[in-house]
């Protein structure tokens, strides 16, 4: 009887750990999806599909700032090796090259802070959004893997 209780408790702890890992991955994905949605809204303005709207710019920059602030904690060691739902998962390089990952975070945060001051019209948006996009893309190239 005691053995059954120990086995059941162990299984519940294991399931709890897996659920916590998936929650952490989904939390990180939420930030990335928010970034993508907001970058898409800004790109639509640059393409001329939507009129320039400072409120939309401010919302996007706020999302990017929130991501930059939270990035250092979005990828705890506990999710290393966890395959995320969807097309991409975090690369083990996040944990293997923490200094490089931290540099990408700092570069992204600086690009966002600069953009917050610089973007005042469509021309400044056109000049600034590619800088943010380059920061996102550079990090994704190194610290994200395509799920097979």
C-alpha positions in Angstrom: 0.0 0.0 0.0 2.8 2.4 1.0 4.6 1.6 -2.3 1.5 2.5 -4.3 1.2 5.9 -2.5 4.9 6.6 -3.2 4.6 5.7 -6.9 1.4 7.8 -7.2 3.1 10.8 -5.5 6.1 10.4 -7.8 4.0 10.3 -10.9 2.0 13.4 -9.8 5.2 15.3 -9.1 6.5 14.3 -12.6 3.3 15.4 -14.3 3.4 18.7 -12.3 6.9 19.4 -13.5 5.9 18.7 -17.2 2.9 21.0 -16.8 5.1 23.7 -15.3 7.6 23.4 -18.1 4.9 23.7 -20.8 3.4 26.7 -18.9 6.9 28.4 -19.0 7.2 27.7 -22.7 3.7 29.0 -23.4 4.5 32.1 -21.4 7.6 32.8 -23.5 5.6 32.1 -26.7 3.0 34.6 -25.6 5.6 37.4 -25.6 7.0 36.4 -28.9 3.5 36.2 -30.5 2.7 39.6 -29.1 5.9 41.0 -30.7 5.0 39.4 -34.0 1.5 40.9 -33.9 2.7 44.3 -33.1 5.6 44.2 -35.6 3.0 43.2 -38.2 0.9 46.2 -37.4 3.9 48.5 -37.9 4.9 46.7 -41.1 1.4 47.3 -42.4 1.9 51.0 -41.9 5.2 50.9 -43.7 3.7 49.1 -46.6 0.9 51.6 -46.9 -1.7 49.0 -46.0 -2.7 51.0 -42.9 -2.4 54.7 -42.2 0.3 55.8 -39.7 -1.1 55.8 -36.2 1.1 56.9 -33.3 -1.2 55.0 -30.8 -0.4 51.8 -32.6 3.3 52.6 -32.6 3.2 53.3 -28.9 1.4 50.0 -28.2 3.9 48.1 -30.2 6.9 49.8 -28.5 5.3 49.1 -25.1 5.0 45.4 -26.0 8.6 45.3 -27.2 9.7 47.0 -24.0 7.8 44.5 -21.9 9.5 41.7 -23.8 12.9 43.2 -23.4 12.3 43.6 -19.6 11.1 40.0 -19.3 13.5 38.2 -21.6 16.1 37.4 -19.0 13.5 35.3 -17.1 11.5 33.8 -20.0 13.8 30.9 -20.5 14.5 29.2 -17.2 16.9 26.2 -17.1 13.9 24.0 -16.4 12.7 24.3 -20.0 16.0 23.4 -21.7 15.2 20.7 -24.1 11.5 21.1 -24.0 9.9 21.0 -27.5 7.3 23.7 -27.7 4.0 23.5 -29.5 4.1 25.2 -32.8 6.8 25.7 -35.3 9.8 26.7 -33.1 11.4 25.9 -29.7 14.1 27.5 -27.7 17.6 26.4 -28.7 19.9 24.8 -26.1 22.3 27.6 -27.1 20.2 29.9 -24.8 21.7 28.1 -21.8 25.0 27.1 -23.4 25.8 30.7 -24.4 24.2 32.8 -21.7 26.6 35.7 -22.2 25.7 35.9 -25.9 22.0 35.6 -25.2 22.3 38.4 -22.6 24.1 40.5 -25.3 21.2 40.0 -27.7 18.7 41.0 -25.0 20.7 44.2 -24.3 20.9 45.0 -28.0 17.2 44.5 -28.4 16.4 46.6 -25.4 18.6 49.4 -26.7 17.0 49.3 -30.2 13.5 49.5 -28.5 14.5 52.4 -26.3 16.0 54.2 -29.2 12.9 53.6 -31.3 10.6 54.9 -28.5 12.4 58.3 -28.8 12.9 58.3 -32.6 9.5 57.2 -34.0 7.3 60.2 -34.6 6.0 59.7 -38.1 6.0 57.3 -41.0 9.5 58.2 -42.2 11.1 57.6 -38.7 9.1 54.4 -38.5 10.5 53.2 -41.8 14.0 54.0 -40.6 13.7 52.4 -37.2 11.6 49.3 -37.5 14.3 47.4 -39.5 16.7 48.0 -36.7 14.3 46.3 -34.2 13.6 43.6 -36.8 17.4 42.9 -37.2 17.6 42.4 -33.4 14.7 40.0 -33.4 16.0 38.1 -36.4 19.6 37.8 -35.1 18.4 36.3 -31.8 16.0 33.9 -33.6 18.8 32.7 -35.9 20.9 31.7 -33.0 18.6 30.9 -30.1 15.5 29.4 -31.8 15.2 26.0 -33.6 12.6 24.9 -36.0 10.6 21.9 -34.8 10.8 18.9 -37.0 
